[in-house]
Amino acid sequence: MPTYGERTIAFERGEGLYLFDTEGRRYLDFGAGIAVVALGHAHPHLVKALQEQAAKLWHCSNLYRIPGQEKAGERLVANTFADTVFFCNSGAEAIECGIKMVRKHYDHVGQPERYRVMTIEGAFHGRTLATLSAGKQEKVIKGFEPLVEGFDQVPFGNLNALKGAITAETGAILLEPVQGESGVKPMDLDYIRAVRDVCDEFGLLMFLDEIQCGMGRTGKLFAHEWAGVKPDIVASAKGLGGGFPVGACLATEKAAAGMIAGSHGSTFGGNPLAVAAINAVLDVMLQDGFLPQVEKMGKLLRDKLETVAARHPKVLAGVRGAGLMLGLRCVVPNGDVVAALQRNGMLTVPAGDNIVRLLPPLVLEPQHVEEAIGILDRTCMELAAA
C-alpha cells in the first residue's frame, strides 16, 4: 500500500552509526530507524545473541514458560519502578496494554466508571484506533472517525487546565516526558512532578509513554527518572529491542492488580527471539558508564548544534530536546533540510512544528558528532545560498 509515500533509497547493510545503500554509498545515521537502533547497526553482541537463539528456538508461544522472558522481566523490574512486565511486539501494543490495564484496575477496585484517560495536546501514542484516538493529532485521525471513546485532552504544560478537566470518570493521565512526533518537546520536570502529585491527590494512575524517549535516549534508562517520580504504568518499545520488534508495558503491582490470567495476551509477545534481543540490549545499557556517556554525548552534540544554529539564522532557529533526542527548529521547511542532509550523506527524521529530529544511536562518539556537524554546517550554507 502507498502509505509511506515515495522512497528513493534502499539500504543493504549497516555498521555502527552508518548505513550503506544498494549503490554502496555510506550515510551517517542520525535517525536510527526513528530512535529504534539504539546500539547502532549490527552491534556484535546483539548479532551474536540473536544468532545463538535463532539456532535453538524461535517461537513457542506464551502457553509455556519462556526463561529468557522471565530474565528480561526480572531485569526491567530490578532497574525501574516496576513490579511486573507484559511483553508485546510494538509501542502501540504497549500503550493498548496500558489503556486496558487502567480500565481493568478500576473495575477490579469497584470503580468501573473511571475508564477515561487524559492526554496532552501534541501527543502521539500510536496508530491503532485506540492509540490514535488518545493522541488526537489531526493528521493521524483524519478519515478514521469515529474515534474510540474515553479520551480527553488538555493543553501542553498547563497544570490548571489538567486539574480542571478531571471528572469522576477520569482514571489516568497519559503523557510523554518528551513528545517526539509533535516536535521534540520536553516536559518541564516540575510539571511532571506536579502531575504525579495530581494523580496522588485525585487517586489517578500516572501512565507514561516512553516508547521514544525511554531506553537510555535521554541519558537515564527512562526519561521520567530525571524528575524523580514513580509512575504507575510505562509503555516501552523502540530501543528496547535494538531494532528487533518488541514492546513492553511495565507497571506497579497495584496498577496491574486486575490483570489476571486470561485478561490479556499476545501470540508473539516475548517469544524467545524477542527476549534474546531485549536481554542483549540490557546487557549493554546496564553496564557501568553507558548511560552517563549518553548524557555526556548529548550535551556535546547539543552545544555544537547550537553553535551551528547561531551561525545560520536563515536556516535554523534553535535546538531543543533532551539527551540524544534533539530537534532542530527550522526557518526553512523542515522537509527541505531533511532532504538536503540526506543528499549530503546524513539521515534525519522530520517532526511536527517544523522540526528535524536527530536521534543517533546511543553509541555515538565524538568523531561522529564532528562529522554530523560538518555535514549540517555545509547543508545550512547550501540552503542559505539557494
Secondary structure as GFF3:
##gff-version 3
##sequence-region A 1 386
A	DSSP	beta_strand	11	15	.	.	.	ID=ss1
A	DSSP	beta_strand	18	21	.	.	.	ID=ss2
A	DSSP	beta_strand	26	29	.	.	.	ID=ss3
A	DSSP	alpha_helix	32	35	.	.	.	ID=ss4
A	DSSP	alpha_helix	44	54	.	.	.	ID=ss5
A	DSSP	alpha_helix	67	78	.	.	.	ID=ss6
A	DSSP	beta_strand	84	88	.	.	.	ID=ss7
A	DSSP	alpha_helix	91	108	.	.	.	ID=ss8
A	DSSP	beta_strand	116	120	.	.	.	ID=ss9
A	DSSP	alpha_helix	129	135	.	.	.	ID=ss10
A	DSSP	alpha_helix	138	141	.	.	.	ID=ss11
A	DSSP	beta_strand	151	154	.	.	.	ID=ss12
A	DSSP	alpha_helix	159	164	.	.	.	ID=ss13
A	DSSP	beta_strand	170	175	.	.	.	ID=ss14
A	DSSP	beta_strand	178	179	.	.	.	ID=ss15
A	DSSP	beta_strand	185	186	.	.	.	ID=ss16
A	DSSP	alpha_helix	189	202	.	.	.	ID=ss17
A	DSSP	beta_strand	205	209	.	.	.	ID=ss18
A	DSSP	three_ten_helix	223	227	.	.	.	ID=ss19
A	DSSP	beta_strand	233	236	.	.	.	ID=ss20
A	DSSP	three_ten_helix	238	241	.	.	.	ID=ss21
A	DSSP	beta_strand	247	251	.	.	.	ID=ss22
A	DSSP	alpha_helix	272	285	.	.	.	ID=ss23
A	DSSP	alpha_helix	290	311	.	.	.	ID=ss24
A	DSSP	beta_strand	316	322	.	.	.	ID=ss25
A	DSSP	beta_strand	325	330	.	.	.	ID=ss26
A	DSSP	alpha_helix	334	343	.	.	.	ID=ss27
A	DSSP	beta_strand	346	347	.	.	.	ID=ss28
A	DSSP	beta_strand	349	351	.	.	.	ID=ss29
A	DSSP	beta_strand	355	358	.	.	.	ID=ss30
A	DSSP	alpha_helix	366	385	.	.	.	ID=ss31
###
